[in-house]
């Protein structure tokens, strides 16, 4: 079987959200699986002048309008969230916990979190919101609650972030296939060409 596509994302990334709505269909067209990886950019990037590089970029008026325009162009529901950005450690921990036991449940949870934030305008930094999302998927509330603070889950997420950095991941979304990295939703066309024709 052909190598899967590794998809790295931060739940607070609007471009990560847009990619999450496209990557599975793209992969399916080429008989590839997608391995989803939640990361936390604040935990990965060093401050530059007191502001994290990705957040400085995404707080600009241009980026706000670009996300709205890109979503409209792609036909993907989107509403600029408030507050923005938010911390995503809790969401990433639950995702990691789910991913280790059931990748399909983890992917469904990821879609739920992204849509809650970028379509419904709910604050995904709040534990109560994450528990509601998990409940709609039939997940056990107590088990999900435990995942927020479980030391093993925290360690797994840190290991995931460290591995992402070691692989050269520096933003959201970031895709890796057959050792080749593609950064940003605007690279999906290049990624698809790579899958169609091979390296170029």
N, C-alpha and C positions, 0 to 999 in steps of 0.2 A: 504494500500500500504506500502511496506517496506521502511524503512528510507533511505533518499538519502545519497550519498557520498559527503562530503564537500571536495573540492579540493582547497587548498591554493597555490598561486604561486606568484613569482616576475618575471616581464617580462625580467629582466636581467639574469635570472637563466637558464643556459643550461639544467640542469636536469629538471627544470620546463617545459621547451619546450618539452623535450623528453616525459615527463609524459602527457603533453597536447595532444600529438598525439596518446595516448593509452587509456586514462581513459574512454572516452565515449564508446568505443567498449567493454571494460571490464565490465563496468556498465550494458550495454545493455544485455550482456550474462546472467546477473542475475536479470534482471528486475528492475534495480535501476536507479534513476535519479542522475545527478551530479549537485551540486551547486558550481559554480565557484566563487572564491574569490581572487581578486587581492590585494596583500599587497606590501609594500615597505620595504624591509629589512633594509635599512639604517635608516628608521624612527623608527624601532622597536628594533634593537640591540644596546647595549652600546659598545663603543670602548674598545678594549683590547690592550693596548700598542699603541694606535693611529690607529689601523687597525681594521676594522669590522671583526668579526669572519668569517662569510660566505665568504666575499670577499677575505680574506687572504687565505682561503682554495682553492677558485676557481681560484686564480691567479697562482697557482703552475703549473709546467710543467706536473706533473702527471695528474692533473685534466683536463688540455687541451687535453692531449692524451686520457684520459679515456672517455671524452665526444665524441671525434671523433670515438673511437673504439665502444662505446656503440651505437651510432647512426648507424654505419655500421652494427653492429650485429642485430639491430632491423629493418634495412631496412628503416630508416627515413632519409630524406635529411638533411644534416648538413654542415655548414661551420663555422669555428671559426671566430667570429666577431671581427672587429676592428673599433672603440675602444672598449675595454672591461675592466671593466663593464661600464654601463652608468646609469644615473639617470632615474628612471621610474615613477616619480610622475605624470607627465602629462598623460602618457598612463594609469596609474591606475585610475586617476580621470575620464577620458573619459569612461573607462570600468565601473566604479561605477555608473556614470550617466546613461549609457546604461542599466546596470543590473537592476537599479531601475525601468526602464520603459519597458524593453524588454530583458529578459535573453538570448533569442536566438540571438538577434543582438549583445549582449555583448560577447557571446561565439564566434561568427563569427569575431568580432573585435579582440578578444584575439588571435585567430588563425592567423589573418592577421598580428598582431604586432609581434608575435613570429616568424613567417616565414619570415617577412621582415628583422628581425635582424639575425636569425640563419641560414637562407638559402640564402637570397639576400644580406646580409651584409650592410643593410641600418641602419643609426643611428636613433634609435627610441626615442632618447632624443630630437630630433629636432621636433618642432611643425609642420613644413611643411610636414615632413614624415608622421606623424600621421594623418594629414588632408588628405593626398593622400590616405592613407589606408582607412579612413572613406569614402572618395568619391567613392572608388571602391565598397563599400557596399551600395551605394545609400543614405548615411546619409547626412543631411543638413550641409554644411560647416560652416555656421554662428552659428548654434546650437552647433556644436562640439567645435568651437572656444570659445564660451561662457563657455563651461564646464571646460576648462583649468583653469579659474580663478574664477568661481562661488563659492561664500563662502559656500553655502549649500552643494555643491559637495565636497569641501575640508573637511567640517565637517563630511560628510558621510564616506569619505575615512579614516579619522582619527579614527572614531568610529569603522570601520571595522578592522583596524589594532589593536586597543586597545582590541577588542573582540577576535581577533586571539591570541593575547598574553595571554589573560585571559584563553583561551582554551588550552594553552600549545603549540601553534604553534611557532616554532623557526627556520624554514628553508623552502626551496622551492625545490621540492614540498612537501607538507604535506597533508595527507588525514585523515579525521575523519569519522568513520562510527559507529553508535550505541555507541558513547562515546569512541571508541578505536582509538588511533592515530597511523599513519604509516608515517615515514619520509623517503623520498628518492625514486627515481624511482626503486631501487632494492627491494623495499618492495611491489611492485605491485603483485608479486606472492603470498606473504603472505596475502595481502588484498583479492585477489581472493579466496584463500583457506578459509578465514574467511567467505566470502559470500557464498561459496559452503557448508561448513560444520557447520558453527557457531563458536562461541568463542573457542579458544584453548590456 
